[in-house]
Amino acid sequence: MGLVMKLKFTDILRDGTLRNYYVDGQKLGFQFDVRLGYYRGHFLSVIDELSVEVDGEKADADDITFCLNGKEFGIVELKHQFSEFWNIITPATIKVHKPGGLTAGEHDVRLTLMLHSPYMPLPGAKEEHSYTPIDSCDQKIMALAD
């Protein structure tokens, strides 16, 4: 990959937010909060790649849900969210369906979150819609808050 913009104004993975989630008393997975590592907000349609790996185990894309503004979206739905805006100060929640959730203790969490800037076309790009990629990826050891 050529030019990639990375501006980490804040921790993307939010400390103290890793926890298991429950539905009808059953532990169905885990979740954590993220913020944009950029100087301005973006519509969700500019998210090009989103993946989660915990303790070396990569989550299946179908098991990941992006939650923002009281709504939940699967990864394949994000490219169609032209009117759903992610403000830079508003954390989003990433939910990962994993029956039984995570065990107590610390976990190595890796987030791949690549966006593009719709107002910064790449100079000399051969494709009609090639825009500057934005790297909002992060990795850290997070303690389960349960």
N, C-alpha and C positions, 0 to 999 in steps of 0.2 A: 504494500500500500504506500502511496506517495505522501502527499501533504495530509496531515491530520492535526486538528487543533485540540489542545488539551489545556484547559484553564480550570484548575481546581481551587475555587474560591471557598469551598466548604468540604467537610467530609461527606462523601457521597453516601456511604453506608453509615447509618445513624446508630451510634452506641446506645445500648440500653433498649433496643427495639426488637431484638431477636427473641421470638417466643413461639410456642406451639399454638395452634388454633383448634378450636373444638366446634363441632356441630352436633346438636342433640346429645351432648355429653361424651361424644367420641372424638378422640384426638385424630384429626384428619390430615394434619400437615403442620408446616411452620410458616412464619412470616417475619418480615423485617421492613424497616422504612429506609427510603433512599431520597436524596435530593439531587437536583441537577448540578453538575460541576461546570457551570457556565455563567456568564454575566447577564443573561436574560432568559426569560421563559420561552417555551416553544409549544406548539400544538403537537399532540401525540402522533400525528401522521408522519412526523420527521424521524421517528424512532425506526432505525434500520435493522438493529440487532439487539436482542435481549436474551441473555442466558444466565443461569445460576448454577454454581458448583459449590457443594458443601463437603468438606473433608474428602476432597478428591472424587466425589460422586456427582456427575453432571445430571441435573434434572431434565426430564423430557419436556420439550417445548409445550406439549399439550397439558402438562401439569402446572404450568406457570400462569398466574393471573396478575395483571397490573391493576391496582386499585387507586383511584384518584377522584376527588370531588364527589364521593359517595357512590361511584360507579365502578364496576369491575369489567375488565376487558381481557380476552385471551390474546396471546401474542399476534396471531393472524389478524385480529381485528384492529390492531393499532394503526396500521397504514391507512385505514379509512376514517380515522378520528380527526377530521379537519377542523372541527369546531370545539374540541375538548382541549383546553389550554392548561399547561403545567407551569405554574408560577414558580420562580426560583426559590421563594421562601417556603413554599408548600411541599411537605414531604409526601411522596407516594408510598404506598405499601405494596410490596411484592409478596404474594402468597404462593407457596409451593405445596401441591397436593402430595403428601407422603404419609400414608396410613401409619399411625404410631408416632408420627412427628420425629423430633430429635431428642436425644438423651440429654440429661442435665450436664452442665459443664460448658467448656469452651469449644468453639467450632471455627474452622477456617472457612470463611465465606468469600467467594469470588463472584463478582457481578461483572458481566460484560454488557455494557450499555452504549451502543454506538448510534449517534444521530447524524443528521446533516443540517447544515444551515441553509434554509431555502432562499436567503437573500445574498448568498456568497457563492456564485457559480465559480467552478474551477477554470482558470484561464487555460485556453488551449485544449480543453476536454473534447474528445471525439464524440462522446454521447451528448445528445441534446439536453438531458436533464442531469448533469453531473455537478454536484454541489460539494462544498467543503465539508469533510467528515468531522464530527465532534466526538472526542473520546471522553465518555463519562463513566469509564470503568473504574472499579475499585476492588480492593482485597484487604481483608483484615481478620484478625482473630476476634470473634464476638462471643460473649457469654450469654447463654440462654437465660432469659429473664423469668422463666416460670419458677 
